[in-house]
Amino acid sequence: MRFVTRPQAHLSAILIPVVLALSLSACATGSQGVEELSPDTYFLRYRMADVDGGSVEAKRLAVIEAEAHCASDGRSFELTKEELGPVTADIYFRCNTF
């Protein structure tokens, strides 16, 4: 009599949920770009999965994107308001001339 163990079944029971969770978190990361609210005033929402740093990391990346947006027009970045959720950072900012 020969006994066969199925380590692959056990391994796939662990890997499938992990891969699925990582795939879903990757889809929900980033921003949809800068939105102009009025001349020189903008809004940016950045989403970052909890496992990747959540709202703290989202705010850091949002500020980097906003600074780059202003710099592309030769202007300086000024944060005017921020709202942090569990996995999102909403920032409002101005692009000022030097």
C-alpha positions in Angstrom: 0.0 0.0 0.0 1.4 3.4 -1.0 0.3 6.7 0.7 0.4 9.8 -1.4 0.5 13.2 0.2 -0.7 16.2 -1.6 1.5 19.1 -0.6 0.5 21.0 -3.7 -3.1 21.1 -2.6 -2.0 22.6 0.8 0.3 25.0 -0.9 -2.3 26.2 -3.4 -4.8 26.7 -0.6 -2.3 29.3 0.9 -1.0 30.8 -2.3 -4.3 31.5 -4.1 -5.7 33.9 -1.5 -2.3 35.6 -1.1 -1.9 36.1 -4.9 -5.5 37.3 -5.2 -5.1 39.8 -2.4 -1.9 41.2 -3.9 -3.5 41.4 -7.3 -6.5 43.3 -5.9 -4.4 45.7 -3.9 -2.2 46.5 -6.9 -5.3 47.4 -8.9 -6.4 49.9 -6.3 -3.1 51.8 -6.0 -2.2 55.2 -7.4 -4.0 58.2 -8.5 -6.3 59.1 -11.4 -4.4 62.3 -12.0 -4.6 65.9 -11.0 -8.0 67.6 -11.2 -8.2 71.4 -11.7 -10.7 73.0 -9.4 -10.0 76.6 -10.4 -7.1 78.5 -12.0 -4.0 77.5 -10.0 -6.0 75.3 -7.5 -6.0 71.5 -7.8 -7.1 68.3 -6.2 -5.5 64.9 -6.2 -6.6 61.6 -4.6 -4.1 58.9 -4.1 -5.0 55.4 -2.9 -2.5 53.0 -1.4 -3.3 49.5 0.1 -2.9 49.2 3.9 -0.1 46.6 3.4 1.8 49.2 1.3 1.6 52.0 3.8 -2.0 53.1 3.6 -2.8 56.8 3.8 0.6 57.9 5.0 2.3 56.5 1.9 -0.5 57.7 -0.2 0.0 61.3 1.0 3.7 61.1 0.4 3.2 59.9 -3.2 0.4 62.4 -3.8 2.7 65.3 -2.8 5.4 64.0 -5.1 2.9 63.9 -8.0 1.5 67.3 -7.2 5.0 68.9 -6.9 5.9 67.4 -10.3 2.7 68.8 -11.8 3.5 72.3 -10.6 7.2 72.0 -11.6 6.2 71.0 -15.1 4.8 74.5 -15.5 7.8 76.2 -13.7 5.7 76.9 -10.6 6.1 76.0 -6.9 3.8 73.6 -5.0 1.8 74.8 -1.9 -0.4 72.3 0.0 -3.6 74.0 1.1 -5.6 71.1 2.6 -5.3 67.4 3.2 -7.8 64.7 4.2 -6.6 61.2 5.1 -8.7 58.1 5.2 -7.5 54.6 6.0 -6.1 54.0 2.5 -6.5 57.3 0.7 -5.0 60.8 0.8 -6.9 63.7 -0.7 -4.8 66.8 -1.2 -5.7 70.2 -2.3 -2.9 72.4 -3.6 -1.9 75.5 -5.5 0.7 76.0 -8.1 2.3 79.4 -7.4 4.6 81.4 -9.6 8.0 82.2 -8.1 
